[in-house]
């Protein structure tokens, strides 16, 4: 699914970028070589970024316990 129509940013690309960038949606877009145009996507993009980072944090804590 496309999250940002202006920049053709897919949810999967945004989720991957969220794990390698710090900061908000605009910072994550910059990691993809993009920048917000109309800005209507930033709220939803921010939710997805937060969700992906939270999931990654849960996986990291599970790995520590399993070792």
C-alpha positions as CSV (number, residue, x, y, z in Angstrom):
1,X,0.0,0.0,0.0
2,X,1.2,3.5,-0.8
3,X,1.6,5.7,2.3
4,X,2.7,8.8,0.4
5,X,1.2,9.2,-3.1
6,X,3.3,12.3,-3.9
7,X,6.5,10.4,-3.5
8,X,5.3,6.9,-4.2
9,X,6.5,5.6,-0.8
10,X,5.2,2.2,0.0
11,X,4.5,1.0,3.5
12,X,7.1,-1.7,3.3
13,X,9.8,0.9,2.3
14,X,8.7,3.2,5.1
15,X,8.9,0.4,7.6
16,X,12.4,-0.6,6.5
17,X,13.6,3.0,6.6
18,X,12.1,3.5,10.1
19,X,14.6,0.9,11.4
20,X,17.6,2.7,10.0
21,X,16.7,6.3,10.7
22,X,16.0,8.2,13.8
23,X,13.5,10.9,14.1
24,X,10.1,11.7,12.7
25,X,8.4,11.0,9.4
26,X,10.3,13.8,7.6
27,X,13.6,12.4,8.7
28,X,12.6,9.0,7.6
29,X,11.5,10.3,4.2
30,X,14.9,12.0,3.9
31,X,16.6,8.5,4.3
32,X,14.6,7.5,1.3
33,X,15.8,10.5,-0.7
34,X,12.3,12.1,-0.5
35,X,10.6,15.0,1.3
36,X,7.0,15.6,2.1
37,X,5.1,17.6,-0.5
38,X,1.5,18.0,0.5
39,X,2.0,16.6,4.0
40,X,-1.3,14.7,4.2
41,X,0.6,11.5,4.8
42,X,2.7,12.5,7.7
43,X,0.3,11.6,10.4
44,X,-0.2,8.0,9.2
45,X,3.5,7.7,8.3
46,X,4.4,8.7,11.8
47,X,2.1,6.0,13.2
48,X,3.7,3.4,11.0
49,X,7.2,4.4,12.0
50,X,6.4,4.3,15.7
51,X,4.7,0.9,15.3
52,X,7.7,-0.5,13.4
53,X,10.2,0.7,15.9
54,X,8.1,-0.6,18.8
55,X,7.9,-4.0,17.1
56,X,11.7,-4.0,16.6
57,X,12.2,-3.2,20.2
58,X,10.1,-6.1,21.3
59,X,12.1,-8.5,19.1
60,X,15.4,-7.2,20.5
61,X,14.3,-7.8,24.1
62,X,13.1,-11.3,23.2
63,X,16.5,-12.1,21.7
64,X,18.3,-11.0,24.9
65,X,16.1,-13.3,26.9
66,X,16.6,-16.3,24.6
67,X,20.4,-16.1,24.7
